[in-house]
Amino acid sequence: MNAQAEIQPEASVVSAVNTRRRIIGRVVSDKMNKTVVVEVVRYKMHPLYKKYVRVRKRYKAHDEANTYRVGDRIEMIEHSPYSKEKRFNTTRLIRRTVQE
């Protein structure tokens, strides 16, 4: 047998892929210090009726500089826990709401 016939399995190479979730939502509350409440709307198919239903969920996100206001559309990224309920960090502003 020659050396080429013996093939050793390659070590699985795991690349450093960023697996943190990125979520886009709308700010519904900015009353807390360094925290915003972001509402994310998704459409989920109902298992029995096969109709798409709107599902809303609210997340608390860290806002270090208190820059985001109610109505702003922002992007959040998953982060290690800041507090009991706060698991996201705000990354960027997508669209600023129009103030009257």
A tleap script that builds the chain and sets N, CA, C and O, in Angstrom:
source leaprc.protein.ff14SB
mol = sequence {
  NMET ASN ALA GLN ALA GLU ILE GLN PRO GLU
  ALA SER VAL VAL SER ALA VAL ASN THR ARG
  ARG ARG ILE ILE GLY ARG VAL VAL SER ASP
  LYS MET ASN LYS THR VAL VAL VAL GLU VAL
  VAL ARG TYR LYS MET HIE PRO LEU TYR LYS
  LYS TYR VAL ARG VAL ARG LYS ARG TYR LYS
  ALA HIE ASP GLU ALA ASN THR TYR ARG VAL
  GLY ASP ARG ILE GLU MET ILE GLU HIE SER
  PRO TYR SER LYS GLU LYS ARG PHE ASN THR
  THR ARG LEU ILE ARG ARG THR VAL GLN CGLU
}
set mol.1.N position { 0.826 -1.181 0.000 }
set mol.1.CA position { 0.000 0.000 0.000 }
set mol.1.C position { 0.868 1.241 0.000 }
set mol.1.O position { 1.878 1.314 0.700 }
set mol.2.N position { 0.469 2.192 -0.776 }
set mol.2.CA position { 1.261 3.418 -0.796 }
set mol.2.C position { 0.701 4.430 0.196 }
set mol.2.O position { -0.368 4.223 0.771 }
set mol.3.N position { 1.416 5.501 0.389 }
set mol.3.CA position { 1.058 6.498 1.402 }
set mol.3.C position { -0.190 7.279 1.013 }
set mol.3.O position { -0.907 7.781 1.879 }
set mol.4.N position { -0.453 7.384 -0.295 }
set mol.4.CA position { -1.619 8.151 -0.712 }
set mol.4.C position { -2.921 7.402 -0.453 }
set mol.4.O position { -3.973 8.030 -0.330 }
set mol.5.N position { -2.877 6.093 -0.369 }
set mol.5.CA position { -4.085 5.318 -0.143 }
set mol.5.C position { -4.623 5.528 1.275 }
set mol.5.O position { -5.830 5.451 1.506 }
set mol.6.N position { -3.727 5.791 2.213 }
set mol.6.CA position { -4.171 6.033 3.574 }
set mol.6.C position { -4.551 7.500 3.721 }
set mol.6.O position { -3.696 8.385 3.725 }
set mol.7.N position { -5.807 7.727 3.838 }
set mol.7.CA position { -6.297 9.099 3.973 }
set mol.7.C position { -6.768 9.283 5.412 }
set mol.7.O position { -7.650 8.575 5.899 }
set mol.8.N position { -6.159 10.243 6.061 }
set mol.8.CA position { -6.552 10.515 7.431 }
set mol.8.C position { -7.656 11.565 7.422 }
set mol.8.O position { -7.643 12.480 6.599 }
set mol.9.N position { -8.608 11.430 8.336 }
set mol.9.CA position { -9.680 12.438 8.377 }
set mol.9.C position { -9.125 13.790 8.804 }
set mol.9.O position { -8.302 13.891 9.714 }
set mol.10.N position { -9.595 14.811 8.129 }
set mol.10.CA position { -9.137 16.155 8.443 }
set mol.10.C position { -9.789 16.627 9.738 }
set mol.10.O position { -10.932 16.283 10.039 }
set mol.11.N position { -9.060 17.399 10.474 }
set mol.11.CA position { -9.628 17.986 11.681 }
set mol.11.C position { -10.652 19.027 11.260 }
set mol.11.O position { -10.388 19.864 10.396 }
set mol.12.N position { -11.793 18.966 11.865 }
set mol.12.CA position { -12.837 19.917 11.480 }
set mol.12.C position { -12.418 21.315 11.929 }
set mol.12.O position { -12.128 21.555 13.100 }
set mol.13.N position { -12.397 22.204 10.980 }
set mol.13.CA position { -11.988 23.571 11.250 }
set mol.13.C position { -13.248 24.402 11.436 }
set mol.13.O position { -14.079 24.510 10.533 }
set mol.14.N position { -13.375 24.976 12.601 }
set mol.14.CA position { -14.533 25.814 12.900 }
set mol.14.C position { -14.086 27.252 12.768 }
set mol.14.O position { -13.211 27.714 13.499 }
set mol.15.N position { -14.697 27.959 11.824 }
set mol.15.CA position { -14.344 29.358 11.636 }
set mol.15.C position { -15.035 30.199 12.696 }
set mol.15.O position { -16.076 29.815 13.229 }
set mol.16.N position { -14.458 31.322 12.988 }
set mol.16.CA position { -15.014 32.223 13.996 }
set mol.16.C position { -16.158 33.025 13.376 }
set mol.16.O position { -15.985 34.185 13.002 }
set mol.17.N position { -17.314 32.399 13.273 }
set mol.17.CA position { -18.479 33.031 12.683 }
set mol.17.C position { -19.276 33.694 13.797 }
set mol.17.O position { -19.490 33.104 14.856 }
set mol.18.N position { -19.706 34.903 13.554 }
set mol.18.CA position { -20.503 35.610 14.543 }
set mol.18.C position { -21.914 35.034 14.527 }
set mol.18.O position { -22.668 35.237 13.575 }
set mol.19.N position { -22.263 34.314 15.593 }
set mol.19.CA position { -23.567 33.652 15.639 }
set mol.19.C position { -24.582 34.424 16.472 }
set mol.19.O position { -25.642 33.891 16.799 }
set mol.20.N position { -24.278 35.651 16.813 }
set mol.20.CA position { -25.216 36.441 17.594 }
set mol.20.C position { -26.394 36.876 16.732 }
set mol.20.O position { -26.232 37.226 15.563 }
set mol.21.N position { -27.596 36.846 17.337 }
set mol.21.CA position { -28.787 37.237 16.599 }
set mol.21.C position { -28.819 38.745 16.404 }
set mol.21.O position { -28.472 39.510 17.303 }
set mol.22.N position { -29.240 39.159 15.221 }
set mol.22.CA position { -29.465 40.576 14.930 }
set mol.22.C position { -30.945 40.735 14.674 }
set mol.22.O position { -31.516 40.052 13.824 }
set mol.23.N position { -31.571 41.647 15.418 }
set mol.23.CA position { -33.016 41.828 15.332 }
set mol.23.C position { -33.313 43.295 15.059 }
set mol.23.O position { -32.683 44.185 15.631 }
set mol.24.N position { -34.278 43.535 14.180 }
set mol.24.CA position { -34.701 44.893 13.862 }
set mol.24.C position { -36.088 45.107 14.458 }
set mol.24.O position { -36.983 44.278 14.296 }
set mol.25.N position { -36.251 46.240 15.153 }
set mol.25.CA position { -37.524 46.521 15.774 }
set mol.25.C position { -37.737 48.010 15.978 }
set mol.25.O position { -36.904 48.827 15.586 }
set mol.26.N position { -38.864 48.359 16.598 }
set mol.26.CA position { -39.244 49.750 16.826 }
set mol.26.C position { -39.221 50.038 18.322 }
set mol.26.O position { -39.722 49.249 19.123 }
set mol.27.N position { -38.636 51.172 18.691 }
set mol.27.CA position { -38.557 51.579 20.095 }
set mol.27.C position { -39.946 52.010 20.554 }
set mol.27.O position { -40.572 52.873 19.940 }
set mol.28.N position { -40.421 51.399 21.643 }
set mol.28.CA position { -41.735 51.758 22.183 }
set mol.28.C position { -41.633 52.489 23.516 }
set mol.28.O position { -42.598 53.114 23.956 }
set mol.29.N position { -40.464 52.417 24.165 }
set mol.29.CA position { -40.281 53.138 25.418 }
set mol.29.C position { -38.814 53.480 25.593 }
set mol.29.O position { -37.934 52.658 25.339 }
set mol.30.N position { -38.561 54.726 26.038 }
set mol.30.CA position { -37.185 55.149 26.326 }
set mol.30.C position { -37.100 55.825 27.691 }
set mol.30.O position { -36.212 56.645 27.923 }
set mol.31.N position { -38.012 55.488 28.588 }
set mol.31.CA position { -38.094 56.161 29.880 }
set mol.31.C position { -37.012 55.711 30.866 }
set mol.31.O position { -36.668 56.457 31.783 }
set mol.32.N position { -36.479 54.512 30.689 }
set mol.32.CA position { -35.436 54.036 31.592 }
set mol.32.C position { -34.088 54.618 31.198 }
set mol.32.O position { -33.866 54.974 30.040 }
set mol.33.N position { -33.201 54.709 32.161 }
set mol.33.CA position { -31.864 55.223 31.904 }
set mol.33.C position { -31.005 54.132 31.252 }
set mol.33.O position { -30.879 53.032 31.790 }
set mol.34.N position { -30.417 54.441 30.094 }
set mol.34.CA position { -29.547 53.534 29.329 }
set mol.34.C position { -30.251 52.261 28.877 }
set mol.34.O position { -29.595 51.248 28.631 }
set mol.35.N position { -31.573 52.298 28.766 }
set mol.35.CA position { -32.340 51.134 28.322 }
set mol.35.C position { -33.485 51.593 27.445 }
set mol.35.O position { -34.143 52.591 27.742 }
set mol.36.N position { -33.726 50.862 26.359 }
set mol.36.CA position { -34.901 51.092 25.523 }
set mol.36.C position { -35.668 49.781 25.402 }
set mol.36.O position { -35.078 48.701 25.438 }
set mol.37.N position { -36.977 49.884 25.260 }
set mol.37.CA position { -37.817 48.714 25.032 }
set mol.37.C position { -38.139 48.695 23.545 }
set mol.37.O position { -38.678 49.660 23.003 }
set mol.38.N position { -37.803 47.586 22.892 }
set mol.38.CA position { -37.947 47.465 21.446 }
set mol.38.C position { -38.977 46.385 21.145 }
set mol.38.O position { -38.892 45.268 21.656 }
set mol.39.N position { -39.957 46.735 20.306 }
set mol.39.CA position { -40.985 45.782 19.909 }
set mol.39.C position { -40.652 45.236 18.521 }
set mol.39.O position { -40.437 45.992 17.573 }
set mol.40.N position { -40.617 43.908 18.426 }
set mol.40.CA position { -40.311 43.232 17.165 }
set mol.40.C position { -41.579 42.538 16.690 }
set mol.40.O position { -42.195 41.786 17.446 }
set mol.41.N position { -41.974 42.785 15.442 }
set mol.41.CA position { -43.192 42.192 14.869 }
set mol.41.C position { -42.769 41.144 13.848 }
set mol.41.O position { -41.988 41.411 12.935 }
set mol.42.N position { -43.312 39.936 14.034 }
set mol.42.CA position { -43.052 38.836 13.100 }
set mol.42.C position { -44.391 38.270 12.643 }
set mol.42.O position { -45.412 38.453 13.306 }
set mol.43.N position { -44.375 37.592 11.521 }
set mol.43.CA position { -45.575 36.929 11.020 }
set mol.43.C position { -45.336 35.433 11.068 }
set mol.43.O position { -44.386 34.922 10.475 }
set mol.44.N position { -46.213 34.734 11.783 }
set mol.44.CA position { -46.058 33.306 12.026 }
set mol.44.C position { -47.304 32.592 11.521 }
set mol.44.O position { -48.420 33.076 11.714 }
set mol.45.N position { -47.121 31.447 10.878 }
set mol.45.CA position { -48.271 30.711 10.360 }
set mol.45.C position { -48.970 29.956 11.490 }
set mol.45.O position { -48.328 29.274 12.290 }
set mol.46.N position { -50.307 30.092 11.541 }
set mol.46.CA position { -51.087 29.393 12.543 }
set mol.46.C position { -51.084 27.902 12.204 }
set mol.46.O position { -51.325 27.545 11.050 }
set mol.47.N position { -50.818 27.020 13.172 }
set mol.47.CA position { -50.675 25.593 12.850 }
set mol.47.C position { -51.947 24.919 12.340 }
set mol.47.O position { -51.861 23.983 11.545 }
set mol.48.N position { -53.121 25.370 12.773 }
set mol.48.CA position { -54.368 24.736 12.350 }
set mol.48.C position { -54.980 25.414 11.139 }
set mol.48.O position { -55.379 24.744 10.187 }
set mol.49.N position { -55.058 26.739 11.166 }
set mol.49.CA position { -55.771 27.463 10.122 }
set mol.49.C position { -54.896 27.888 8.950 }
set mol.49.O position { -55.409 28.367 7.938 }
set mol.50.N position { -53.589 27.721 9.072 }
set mol.50.CA position { -52.620 28.028 7.989 }
set mol.50.C position { -52.698 29.481 7.541 }
set mol.50.O position { -52.443 29.801 6.381 }
set mol.51.N position { -53.049 30.340 8.462 }
set mol.51.CA position { -53.120 31.764 8.175 }
set mol.51.C position { -51.980 32.447 8.921 }
set mol.51.O position { -51.637 32.055 10.037 }
set mol.52.N position { -51.395 33.468 8.303 }
set mol.52.CA position { -50.309 34.176 8.960 }
set mol.52.C position { -50.867 35.149 9.989 }
set mol.52.O position { -51.748 35.957 9.692 }
set mol.53.N position { -50.337 35.055 11.198 }
set mol.53.CA position { -50.782 35.868 12.315 }
set mol.53.C position { -49.618 36.737 12.780 }
set mol.53.O position { -48.474 36.284 12.833 }
set mol.54.N position { -49.920 37.985 13.116 }
set mol.54.CA position { -48.886 38.890 13.589 }
set mol.54.C position { -48.550 38.577 15.042 }
set mol.54.O position { -49.437 38.515 15.893 }
set mol.55.N position { -47.254 38.379 15.319 }
set mol.55.CA position { -46.784 38.079 16.661 }
set mol.55.C position { -45.835 39.189 17.081 }
set mol.55.O position { -44.894 39.516 16.359 }
set mol.56.N position { -46.086 39.770 18.259 }
set mol.56.CA position { -45.234 40.850 18.747 }
set mol.56.C position { -44.498 40.388 19.991 }
set mol.56.O position { -45.048 39.664 20.821 }
set mol.57.N position { -43.242 40.817 20.111 }
set mol.57.CA position { -42.464 40.516 21.301 }
set mol.57.C position { -41.640 41.738 21.652 }
set mol.57.O position { -41.135 42.433 20.770 }
set mol.58.N position { -41.507 41.993 22.928 }
set mol.58.CA position { -40.750 43.154 23.389 }
set mol.58.C position { -39.454 42.710 24.045 }
set mol.58.O position { -39.425 41.775 24.846 }
set mol.59.N position { -38.388 43.400 23.686 }
set mol.59.CA position { -37.068 43.136 24.244 }
set mol.59.C position { -36.546 44.417 24.883 }
set mol.59.O position { -36.836 45.518 24.415 }
set mol.60.N position { -35.774 44.264 25.953 }
set mol.60.CA position { -35.067 45.400 26.529 }
set mol.60.C position { -33.656 45.392 25.970 }
set mol.60.O position { -32.996 44.352 25.950 }
set mol.61.N position { -33.189 46.554 25.514 }
set mol.61.CA position { -31.872 46.662 24.909 }
set mol.61.C position { -31.081 47.787 25.573 }
set mol.61.O position { -31.644 48.790 26.011 }
set mol.62.N position { -29.780 47.597 25.637 }
set mol.62.CA position { -28.887 48.576 26.258 }
set mol.62.C position { -28.613 49.718 25.279 }
set mol.62.O position { -28.246 49.490 24.127 }
set mol.63.N position { -28.796 50.945 25.755 }
set mol.63.CA position { -28.553 52.155 24.969 }
set mol.63.C position { -27.661 53.060 25.812 }
set mol.63.O position { -28.147 53.850 26.622 }
set mol.64.N position { -26.362 52.937 25.614 }
set mol.64.CA position { -25.384 53.593 26.484 }
set mol.64.C position { -25.542 55.105 26.538 }
set mol.64.O position { -25.453 55.692 27.616 }
set mol.65.N position { -25.772 55.744 25.405 }
set mol.65.CA position { -25.798 57.210 25.348 }
set mol.65.C position { -27.212 57.791 25.376 }
set mol.65.O position { -27.378 59.001 25.222 }
set mol.66.N position { -28.226 56.960 25.567 }
set mol.66.CA position { -29.632 57.415 25.543 }
set mol.66.C position { -29.955 58.190 24.257 }
set mol.66.O position { -30.546 59.268 24.309 }
set mol.67.N position { -29.565 57.636 23.114 }
set mol.67.CA position { -29.727 58.340 21.843 }
set mol.67.C position { -31.035 58.019 21.137 }
set mol.67.O position { -31.517 58.835 20.351 }
set mol.68.N position { -31.624 56.857 21.391 }
set mol.68.CA position { -32.800 56.432 20.638 }
set mol.68.C position { -34.074 56.906 21.310 }
set mol.68.O position { -34.175 56.914 22.537 }
set mol.69.N position { -35.054 57.306 20.492 }
set mol.69.CA position { -36.319 57.839 20.975 }
set mol.69.C position { -37.478 56.948 20.535 }
set mol.69.O position { -37.303 56.070 19.690 }
set mol.70.N position { -38.638 57.169 21.097 }
set mol.70.CA position { -39.826 56.379 20.767 }
set mol.70.C position { -40.142 56.536 19.279 }
set mol.70.O position { -40.169 57.651 18.758 }
set mol.71.N position { -40.377 55.426 18.611 }
set mol.71.CA position { -40.706 55.437 17.194 }
set mol.71.C position { -39.535 55.131 16.287 }
set mol.71.O position { -39.738 54.806 15.117 }
set mol.72.N position { -38.299 55.224 16.796 }
set mol.72.CA position { -37.122 54.938 15.973 }
set mol.72.C position { -37.064 53.456 15.622 }
set mol.72.O position { -37.429 52.596 16.423 }
set mol.73.N position { -36.601 53.181 14.416 }
set mol.73.CA position { -36.386 51.802 13.993 }
set mol.73.C position { -34.906 51.514 14.162 }
set mol.73.O position { -34.068 52.202 13.577 }
set mol.74.N position { -34.573 50.498 14.962 }
set mol.74.CA position { -33.174 50.231 15.285 }
set mol.74.C position { -32.839 48.762 15.085 }
set mol.74.O position { -33.721 47.915 14.942 }
set mol.75.N position { -31.538 48.483 15.077 }
set mol.75.CA position { -31.050 47.112 15.021 }
set mol.75.C position { -30.383 46.789 16.346 }
set mol.75.O position { -29.637 47.602 16.891 }
set mol.76.N position { -30.658 45.585 16.864 }
set mol.76.CA position { -30.059 45.124 18.110 }
set mol.76.C position { -29.248 43.877 17.831 }
set mol.76.O position { -29.518 43.149 16.876 }
set mol.77.N position { -28.251 43.633 18.671 }
set mol.77.CA position { -27.458 42.418 18.574 }
set mol.77.C position { -27.443 41.746 19.937 }
set mol.77.O position { -27.425 42.409 20.974 }
set mol.78.N position { -27.451 40.425 19.916 }
set mol.78.CA position { -27.454 39.660 21.155 }
set mol.78.C position { -26.159 39.911 21.923 }
set mol.78.O position { -25.092 40.055 21.326 }
set mol.79.N position { -26.261 39.961 23.237 }
set mol.79.CA position { -25.106 40.287 24.073 }
set mol.79.C position { -25.204 39.474 25.360 }
set mol.79.O position { -26.270 38.961 25.698 }
set mol.80.N position { -24.107 39.361 26.063 }
set mol.80.CA position { -24.172 38.713 27.371 }
set mol.80.C position { -25.061 39.551 28.286 }
set mol.80.O position { -25.167 40.760 28.085 }
set mol.81.N position { -25.695 38.952 29.273 }
set mol.81.CA position { -26.697 39.668 30.057 }
set mol.81.C position { -26.165 40.918 30.745 }
set mol.81.O position { -25.136 40.885 31.420 }
set mol.82.N position { -26.889 42.023 30.560 }
set mol.82.CA position { -26.606 43.257 31.283 }
set mol.82.C position { -27.332 43.236 32.626 }
set mol.82.O position { -26.815 43.740 33.624 }
set mol.83.N position { -28.534 42.652 32.648 }
set mol.83.CA position { -29.339 42.586 33.860 }
set mol.83.C position { -30.263 41.378 33.737 }
set mol.83.O position { -30.064 40.519 32.878 }
set mol.84.N position { -31.270 41.319 34.600 }
set mol.84.CA position { -32.171 40.167 34.610 }
set mol.84.C position { -32.910 39.991 33.286 }
set mol.84.O position { -33.073 38.862 32.822 }
set mol.85.N position { -33.363 41.094 32.664 }
set mol.85.CA position { -34.139 41.002 31.432 }
set mol.85.C position { -33.432 41.557 30.213 }
set mol.85.O position { -33.897 41.347 29.092 }
set mol.86.N position { -32.329 42.257 30.393 }
set mol.86.CA position { -31.675 42.956 29.281 }
set mol.86.C position { -30.583 42.075 28.677 }
set mol.86.O position { -29.559 41.822 29.312 }
set mol.87.N position { -30.813 41.603 27.426 }
set mol.87.CA position { -29.892 40.678 26.765 }
set mol.87.C position { -29.425 41.162 25.393 }
set mol.87.O position { -28.756 40.421 24.672 }
set mol.88.N position { -29.771 42.401 25.024 }
set mol.88.CA position { -29.421 42.922 23.712 }
set mol.88.C position { -28.725 44.259 23.844 }
set mol.88.O position { -28.891 44.969 24.836 }
set mol.89.N position { -27.939 44.593 22.823 }
set mol.89.CA position { -27.251 45.869 22.746 }
set mol.89.C position { -27.666 46.542 21.443 }
set mol.89.O position { -27.722 45.891 20.400 }
set mol.90.N position { -27.958 47.835 21.494 }
set mol.90.CA position { -28.341 48.548 20.281 }
set mol.90.C position { -27.099 48.790 19.431 }
set mol.90.O position { -26.054 49.186 19.946 }
set mol.91.N position { -27.217 48.548 18.118 }
set mol.91.CA position { -26.053 48.708 17.246 }
set mol.91.C position { -26.174 49.902 16.324 }
set mol.91.O position { -25.222 50.668 16.177 }
set mol.92.N position { -27.343 50.077 15.693 }
set mol.92.CA position { -27.436 51.198 14.748 }
set mol.92.C position { -28.876 51.642 14.576 }
set mol.92.O position { -29.825 50.895 14.814 }
set mol.93.N position { -28.996 52.889 14.151 }
set mol.93.CA position { -30.295 53.481 13.845 }
set mol.93.C position { -30.593 53.227 12.378 }
set mol.93.O position { -29.774 53.525 11.509 }
set mol.94.N position { -31.761 52.678 12.107 }
set mol.94.CA position { -32.153 52.417 10.717 }
set mol.94.C position { -32.961 53.592 10.188 }
set mol.94.O position { -32.692 54.095 9.098 }
set mol.95.N position { -33.952 54.029 10.959 }
set mol.95.CA position { -34.770 55.171 10.528 }
set mol.95.C position { -35.258 55.938 11.738 }
set mol.95.O position { -35.797 55.357 12.680 }
set mol.96.N position { -35.068 57.237 11.707 }
set mol.96.CA position { -35.516 58.121 12.792 }
set mol.96.C position { -36.967 58.478 12.534 }
set mol.96.O position { -37.356 58.718 11.392 }
set mol.97.N position { -37.766 58.515 13.585 }
set mol.97.CA position { -39.170 58.879 13.434 }
set mol.97.C position { -39.290 60.393 13.220 }
set mol.97.O position { -38.424 61.160 13.639 }
set mol.98.N position { -40.355 60.798 12.574 }
set mol.98.CA position { -40.585 62.215 12.302 }
set mol.98.C position { -41.281 62.834 13.508 }
set mol.98.O position { -42.341 62.364 13.922 }
set mol.99.N position { -40.696 63.876 14.070 }
set mol.99.CA position { -41.289 64.565 15.217 }
set mol.99.C position { -42.192 65.687 14.729 }
set mol.99.O position { -41.837 66.413 13.801 }
set mol.100.N position { -43.353 65.834 15.347 }
set mol.100.CA position { -44.286 66.881 14.953 }
set mol.100.C position { -43.938 68.185 15.633 }
set mol.100.O position { -44.616 69.191 15.424 }
savepdb mol mol.pdb
quit
